[in-house]
């Protein structure tokens, strides 16, 4: 059995990438051939014909989705997470305007919206609430914004657990600040995007999703201390592929299930804080202390807190396993996380459980687990390169027959965070 060390932050934390400052810089990536800049600009003019002749004024910005390798529902409890930004993203082609409004059209379904910036609209129940909320949040944080006319393109499936909503918030922050982007560090962009989702959209999410989208590092996961907000890149193994599989079951964080889990954790904190006011987050207690309160806690609340504390430990152990190139340990940690999410936090579903079972049964799959908030969405698997086709064939053959759902399978890469697009 692997030794369990004390839950302490690993060395060294830094708010930098390989020693570079995180002071505001413009991140530039090449636009994929599948969405050429010229075509993107043409679609913008098609949506807003009055922009014809202004193609040189068009700005293209992007924000990636994220996969969390391990560390689920620990972020809002002040714990550790290990996400990475992926090469699937949300993109906006836009022309800034002096008018105090945003006009935006989705390229996938043609849906269009006009969003006032003075005054800001109240919360609604529409896809563009994330845009309106981000504009409001930037203004609340005294960040200058300007309107724009834009078209939106996404390669992130909605409801997949790959943080399409966080990516939309982060890319909106860039678009409202175009062409230079926000005059603040990427981590602050993430905080403002989270503020929008918490206080405008109404989802009490932690900072992880927006952080990964804003601060992604190519080829690396990000070890993020959600209490101190210190972080550092953790290189991912070159010899393994990162395979994301959508279960075919969409989820909704705005549903009560997500907020219920957070409320359960807060009840545990409140019970312990009544005797020790220094406790403000689950991060402030260790497993022994939680167990000493077991008889005084609701059994379900105890299981929720137990998941969080053991998941924090798994994150730190996974960092060690990655550094040691220990594939066996990684697989065990992913299996432990999956079991805890299923049994203690109760956020998986039969389809996800089946998908993980099928995946880990394929030779060459190092480990597999659900990723994201839960109740559907995707799994992440670490797979030897030569085993990817075998995993794909197994899932496509057996998963629909066992669940009635159609999977979608992607090999993804860890990429750089949000920024402007060249091309």
C-alpha positions as CSV (number, residue, x, y, z in Angstrom):
1,X,0.0,0.0,0.0
2,X,1.3,3.5,-0.9
3,X,2.2,5.7,2.0
4,X,-0.1,8.6,2.7
5,X,1.7,11.8,3.5
6,X,0.3,14.9,5.3
7,X,-1.9,17.2,3.3
8,X,0.4,20.1,2.7
9,X,1.1,22.2,-0.3
10,X,3.9,20.8,-2.4
11,X,7.0,22.9,-3.2
12,X,7.5,25.2,-4.8
13,X,4.3,27.2,-5.6
14,X,4.5,30.2,-7.8
15,X,2.2,32.5,-9.7
16,X,4.4,32.1,-12.7
17,X,5.2,29.8,-15.6
18,X,8.7,28.4,-15.4
19,X,9.8,31.6,-13.6
20,X,8.2,34.1,-15.9
21,X,6.0,36.8,-14.4
22,X,2.3,36.6,-14.9
23,X,2.0,40.3,-15.6
24,X,-0.5,41.0,-18.3
25,X,0.7,39.8,-21.7
26,X,-1.2,39.0,-24.9
27,X,-1.2,35.3,-25.7
28,X,-1.3,34.5,-29.4
29,X,-2.0,31.2,-31.1
30,X,-2.4,30.2,-34.7
31,X,-6.0,29.6,-35.7
32,X,-6.8,26.1,-36.8
33,X,-7.2,25.4,-40.5
34,X,-10.7,24.1,-39.7
35,X,-11.8,27.7,-38.8
36,X,-9.8,29.9,-41.1
37,X,-9.6,33.6,-40.1
38,X,-10.9,34.7,-43.5
39,X,-14.0,32.5,-43.2
40,X,-14.6,33.7,-39.6
41,X,-14.4,37.3,-40.7
42,X,-16.8,36.6,-43.6
43,X,-19.3,35.0,-41.3
44,X,-19.1,38.2,-39.1
45,X,-19.9,40.4,-42.1
46,X,-22.7,38.0,-43.2
47,X,-24.3,38.4,-39.7
48,X,-23.8,42.2,-39.7
49,X,-23.6,43.5,-43.3
50,X,-22.9,47.0,-42.2
51,X,-19.4,45.8,-41.2
52,X,-18.5,45.1,-44.9
53,X,-15.2,46.8,-45.7
54,X,-14.1,46.7,-42.1
55,X,-12.4,43.3,-42.2
56,X,-9.1,44.9,-41.1
57,X,-10.8,45.9,-37.8
58,X,-11.9,42.4,-36.9
59,X,-10.4,41.0,-33.7
60,X,-10.5,37.2,-33.0
61,X,-10.2,36.0,-29.4
62,X,-10.4,32.5,-27.9
63,X,-10.7,30.8,-24.5
64,X,-10.2,27.1,-24.1
65,X,-12.2,24.5,-22.2
66,X,-10.6,22.5,-19.5
67,X,-10.3,18.9,-18.3
68,X,-9.6,18.3,-14.6
69,X,-7.2,15.4,-14.3
70,X,-8.1,14.9,-10.7
71,X,-9.5,16.9,-7.8
72,X,-13.3,17.2,-8.2
73,X,-15.4,19.5,-6.0
74,X,-12.4,20.5,-4.0
75,X,-12.1,24.0,-5.4
76,X,-14.9,25.7,-3.6
77,X,-13.7,24.0,-0.4
78,X,-10.3,25.7,-0.6
79,X,-8.5,22.5,-1.8
80,X,-6.3,21.4,-4.6
81,X,-7.1,20.7,-8.2
82,X,-5.1,19.6,-11.2
83,X,-6.8,20.9,-14.4
84,X,-5.4,21.6,-17.9
85,X,-6.7,23.8,-20.7
86,X,-7.6,21.8,-23.8
87,X,-7.4,22.5,-27.5
88,X,-11.2,22.8,-27.8
89,X,-12.4,26.3,-27.3
90,X,-14.9,29.2,-27.7
91,X,-13.9,31.9,-30.2
92,X,-15.3,35.3,-31.0
93,X,-14.7,37.3,-34.2
94,X,-15.7,40.9,-33.4
95,X,-15.5,44.6,-34.3
96,X,-15.4,46.9,-31.3
97,X,-18.0,49.6,-31.2
98,X,-18.6,52.8,-29.2
99,X,-22.2,51.9,-28.7
100,X,-23.0,50.7,-25.2
101,X,-24.2,47.3,-26.2
102,X,-23.1,43.9,-27.5
103,X,-24.6,42.3,-30.5
104,X,-23.7,38.7,-30.9
105,X,-24.7,35.8,-33.1
106,X,-24.0,32.1,-32.6
107,X,-22.7,30.4,-35.7
108,X,-24.0,26.9,-34.7
109,X,-27.7,27.7,-34.6
110,X,-28.0,31.4,-35.7
111,X,-29.3,32.5,-32.3
112,X,-28.7,36.2,-31.9
113,X,-28.9,38.6,-28.9
114,X,-28.4,42.3,-28.1
115,X,-27.1,43.0,-24.6
116,X,-27.2,46.5,-23.1
117,X,-24.2,47.7,-21.3
118,X,-25.8,50.8,-19.8
119,X,-27.8,49.7,-17.9
120,X,-26.9,46.0,-17.7
121,X,-29.8,43.5,-18.1
122,X,-31.0,41.5,-15.1
123,X,-30.5,37.8,-14.9
124,X,-32.5,35.8,-17.4
125,X,-32.5,32.2,-18.5
126,X,-30.7,32.3,-21.8
127,X,-27.3,31.3,-23.3
128,X,-26.2,35.0,-23.4
129,X,-26.6,35.4,-19.6
130,X,-22.9,34.4,-19.3
131,X,-21.9,37.3,-21.6
132,X,-24.1,39.8,-19.8
133,X,-22.9,38.6,-16.5
134,X,-19.3,38.9,-17.5
135,X,-19.8,42.5,-18.7
136,X,-21.5,43.4,-15.4
137,X,-18.8,41.7,-13.4
138,X,-16.0,43.6,-15.2
139,X,-17.8,46.9,-14.5
140,X,-18.3,45.9,-10.9
141,X,-14.5,45.5,-10.7
142,X,-13.9,48.9,-12.3
143,X,-12.5,47.3,-15.5
144,X,-13.1,49.3,-18.7
145,X,-15.3,47.7,-21.3
146,X,-16.5,48.5,-24.7
147,X,-19.3,47.1,-26.8
148,X,-18.8,45.0,-29.9
149,X,-20.5,43.2,-32.8
150,X,-19.5,39.6,-32.9
151,X,-20.1,36.0,-34.0
152,X,-19.5,33.1,-31.7
153,X,-18.0,29.7,-32.7
154,X,-17.4,26.8,-30.3
155,X,-15.8,23.4,-30.5
156,X,-16.8,22.7,-26.9
157,X,-20.0,20.7,-26.6
158,X,-22.5,22.3,-24.2
159,X,-23.2,20.4,-21.0
160,X,-20.2,18.1,-21.5
161,X,-18.3,19.0,-18.3
162,X,-15.5,20.6,-20.3
163,X,-16.3,24.1,-19.0
164,X,-17.9,25.7,-22.0
165,X,-19.6,28.2,-19.7
166,X,-16.3,29.3,-18.1
167,X,-14.7,29.5,-21.6
168,X,-17.5,31.7,-22.7
169,X,-17.1,34.0,-19.7
170,X,-13.3,34.3,-20.2
171,X,-13.5,34.9,-23.9
172,X,-16.2,37.5,-23.3
173,X,-13.8,39.3,-20.9
174,X,-11.2,39.4,-23.7
175,X,-13.8,40.6,-26.3
176,X,-15.1,43.4,-24.1
177,X,-11.5,44.6,-23.6
178,X,-10.5,44.1,-27.3
179,X,-8.2,44.5,-29.1
180,X,-5.5,44.4,-26.4
181,X,-7.4,42.2,-24.0
182,X,-7.9,42.8,-20.3
183,X,-5.3,45.1,-18.6
184,X,-5.1,42.7,-15.7
185,X,-3.4,39.4,-15.1
186,X,-5.0,36.2,-16.3
187,X,-5.8,35.0,-12.8
188,X,-7.7,38.2,-12.1
189,X,-9.7,37.6,-15.4
190,X,-10.6,34.2,-14.0
191,X,-11.7,35.7,-10.7
192,X,-14.0,38.2,-12.4
193,X,-15.4,35.5,-14.6
194,X,-16.1,33.4,-11.6
195,X,-17.8,36.4,-9.9
196,X,-20.1,36.6,-12.9
197,X,-21.1,33.0,-12.7
198,X,-21.6,33.1,-8.9
199,X,-23.5,36.4,-8.7
200,X,-25.2,36.8,-12.1
201,X,-25.8,33.3,-13.5
202,X,-26.4,31.9,-10.0
203,X,-24.0,28.9,-10.0
204,X,-21.9,28.7,-6.9
205,X,-18.9,27.3,-8.7
206,X,-15.3,27.5,-7.5
207,X,-12.5,29.2,-9.4
208,X,-11.0,26.1,-11.1
209,X,-12.7,26.3,-14.5
210,X,-12.1,29.9,-15.2
211,X,-8.6,29.7,-13.9
212,X,-7.7,26.8,-16.2
213,X,-9.2,28.6,-19.2
214,X,-7.4,31.9,-18.5
215,X,-4.0,30.5,-17.3
216,X,-3.5,27.3,-19.3
217,X,0.1,26.2,-20.0
218,X,1.0,24.2,-23.1
219,X,1.8,20.6,-22.3
220,X,1.1,20.9,-18.6
221,X,-1.6,20.5,-16.0
222,X,-1.9,23.2,-13.4
223,X,-1.5,22.4,-9.7
224,X,-3.8,25.1,-8.2
225,X,-4.2,25.8,-4.5
226,X,-7.7,27.2,-4.4
227,X,-7.3,28.8,-1.0
228,X,-4.1,30.7,-1.6
229,X,-4.5,30.8,-5.5
230,X,-0.9,29.9,-5.9
231,X,-0.2,27.6,-8.8
232,X,2.5,25.9,-10.9
233,X,2.6,23.9,-14.1
234,X,3.0,20.1,-13.8
235,X,4.2,18.6,-17.1
236,X,2.1,15.8,-18.5
237,X,3.8,12.7,-19.7
238,X,4.7,12.7,-23.4
239,X,4.2,8.9,-23.6
240,X,0.5,9.1,-22.8
241,X,-2.5,10.3,-24.7
242,X,-5.3,12.3,-23.1
243,X,-8.6,10.9,-24.2
244,X,-11.9,12.6,-23.4
245,X,-15.1,10.6,-23.9
246,X,-18.5,12.2,-23.7
247,X,-21.1,9.9,-22.1
248,X,-24.0,11.3,-24.1
249,X,-25.6,12.5,-20.9
250,X,-25.6,16.3,-20.5
251,X,-25.5,18.0,-17.1
252,X,-26.5,21.3,-15.7
253,X,-24.6,22.9,-12.9
254,X,-27.5,25.4,-12.4
255,X,-29.5,22.5,-11.2
256,X,-29.9,22.1,-7.4
257,X,-27.6,19.1,-7.2
258,X,-24.4,21.1,-7.6
259,X,-25.4,23.7,-5.0
260,X,-26.7,21.0,-2.7
261,X,-23.2,19.5,-2.6
262,X,-21.7,22.8,-1.7
263,X,-24.3,23.4,1.0
264,X,-23.5,20.0,2.6
265,X,-19.8,20.9,2.9
266,X,-20.7,24.3,4.4
267,X,-22.9,22.5,7.0
268,X,-19.9,20.4,8.1
269,X,-17.7,23.5,8.3
270,X,-20.3,25.3,10.4
271,X,-20.6,22.4,12.8
272,X,-16.9,22.4,13.4
273,X,-16.5,26.2,13.4
274,X,-19.0,26.4,16.2
275,X,-16.3,25.0,18.4
276,X,-13.3,26.4,16.5
277,X,-13.9,29.7,14.7
278,X,-10.6,29.4,12.9
279,X,-12.2,26.8,10.6
280,X,-13.7,28.5,7.6
281,X,-13.3,25.8,4.9
282,X,-13.0,22.1,4.7
283,X,-9.4,22.7,3.8
284,X,-8.9,23.8,7.4
285,X,-9.5,20.4,8.9
286,X,-7.8,17.0,8.4
287,X,-9.3,13.6,8.1
288,X,-8.8,12.7,11.7
289,X,-10.7,15.7,12.9
290,X,-13.5,15.1,10.5
291,X,-13.8,11.5,11.8
292,X,-14.0,12.8,15.4
293,X,-17.1,14.7,14.4
294,X,-18.7,11.8,12.6
295,X,-21.4,11.0,15.2
296,X,-22.4,14.7,15.3
297,X,-22.8,15.1,11.5
298,X,-25.5,14.1,9.2
299,X,-24.3,10.9,7.5
300,X,-24.7,12.3,4.0
301,X,-22.9,15.5,4.9
302,X,-20.0,13.4,6.4
303,X,-19.6,11.4,3.2
304,X,-19.5,14.6,1.2
305,X,-16.7,16.1,3.4
306,X,-14.9,12.7,3.4
307,X,-14.7,12.8,-0.4
308,X,-13.3,16.3,-0.4
309,X,-10.5,15.6,2.1
310,X,-9.5,12.3,0.5
311,X,-9.7,13.9,-3.0
312,X,-7.3,16.7,-1.9
313,X,-4.8,14.0,-0.9
314,X,-5.2,12.2,-4.2
315,X,-4.4,15.5,-6.1
316,X,-1.1,15.9,-4.3
317,X,-0.3,12.2,-4.7
318,X,-1.0,12.5,-8.4
319,X,1.5,15.3,-8.8
320,X,4.1,13.1,-7.1
321,X,3.2,10.2,-9.4
322,X,3.5,12.4,-12.5
323,X,6.9,13.6,-11.4
324,X,8.0,10.0,-10.8
325,X,6.4,8.8,-14.1
326,X,4.5,6.2,-12.0
327,X,1.7,5.0,-14.2
328,X,0.5,2.4,-11.8
329,X,0.0,5.0,-9.0
330,X,-1.8,7.3,-11.4
331,X,-4.2,4.6,-12.3
332,X,-4.9,3.8,-8.7
333,X,-5.5,7.4,-7.8
334,X,-7.9,7.9,-10.7
335,X,-9.8,4.8,-9.7
336,X,-10.0,6.0,-6.1
337,X,-11.3,9.4,-7.3
338,X,-13.9,7.7,-9.4
339,X,-15.1,5.5,-6.6
340,X,-15.3,8.4,-4.2
341,X,-17.3,10.5,-6.6
342,X,-19.6,7.6,-7.1
343,X,-20.1,6.5,-3.5
344,X,-19.3,9.5,-1.3
345,X,-20.1,12.5,-3.3
346,X,-22.8,10.8,-5.5
347,X,-22.1,12.8,-8.6
348,X,-21.6,10.1,-11.2
349,X,-24.4,8.3,-13.1
350,X,-24.8,4.8,-14.5
351,X,-23.6,5.8,-17.9
352,X,-20.4,7.4,-16.6
353,X,-19.7,4.4,-14.4
354,X,-20.1,2.1,-17.4
355,X,-17.8,4.2,-19.5
356,X,-15.1,4.1,-16.9
357,X,-15.5,0.4,-16.4
358,X,-15.2,-0.2,-20.2
359,X,-12.2,2.1,-20.4
360,X,-10.1,0.6,-17.7
361,X,-10.7,-2.8,-19.1
362,X,-8.8,-1.9,-22.3
363,X,-5.1,-2.9,-22.2
364,X,-2.9,0.2,-22.3
365,X,-5.4,2.4,-20.4
366,X,-3.5,3.7,-17.4
367,X,-6.5,5.2,-15.7
368,X,-10.0,6.7,-16.2
369,X,-12.4,8.8,-14.2
370,X,-15.2,11.2,-14.6
371,X,-14.1,14.8,-15.1
372,X,-16.2,17.9,-14.3
373,X,-19.0,18.7,-12.0
374,X,-20.8,15.5,-12.5
375,X,-24.3,14.1,-13.2
376,X,-23.2,13.3,-16.8
377,X,-20.6,14.8,-19.0
378,X,-17.2,13.3,-19.8
379,X,-14.5,11.0,-18.6
380,X,-10.8,11.6,-18.9
381,X,-8.4,8.6,-19.6
382,X,-4.7,8.4,-19.7
383,X,-3.8,6.0,-22.5
384,X,-0.7,4.6,-24.0
385,X,-0.5,6.0,-27.6
386,X,-0.8,2.6,-29.2
387,X,-3.9,1.8,-27.1
388,X,-6.1,4.7,-28.2
389,X,-7.6,2.9,-31.2
390,X,-8.4,-0.1,-29.0
391,X,-10.2,2.2,-26.5
392,X,-12.1,3.9,-29.2
393,X,-13.2,0.6,-30.8
394,X,-14.3,-0.9,-27.4
395,X,-16.3,2.1,-26.4
396,X,-18.0,2.5,-29.8
397,X,-18.9,-1.2,-29.9
398,X,-20.0,-1.8,-26.3
399,X,-21.1,1.4,-24.7
400,X,-24.2,2.1,-26.8
401,X,-25.4,-1.5,-26.4
402,X,-25.1,-1.2,-22.6
403,X,-26.5,2.3,-22.1
404,X,-28.4,3.3,-25.2
405,X,-26.3,6.4,-25.4
406,X,-23.9,7.5,-28.2
407,X,-20.4,8.4,-27.0
408,X,-18.1,11.1,-28.6
409,X,-14.4,10.5,-28.3
410,X,-11.6,13.1,-28.6
411,X,-7.8,13.0,-28.1
412,X,-7.0,16.3,-26.6
413,X,-3.8,18.2,-25.8
414,X,-3.0,20.6,-23.0
415,X,-2.8,24.1,-24.5
416,X,-2.2,27.7,-23.6
417,X,-4.9,29.8,-22.0
418,X,-7.1,32.6,-23.4
419,X,-5.9,35.2,-25.7
420,X,-6.0,36.7,-29.1
421,X,-5.7,34.7,-32.3
422,X,-3.3,35.3,-35.1
423,X,-4.3,34.8,-38.7
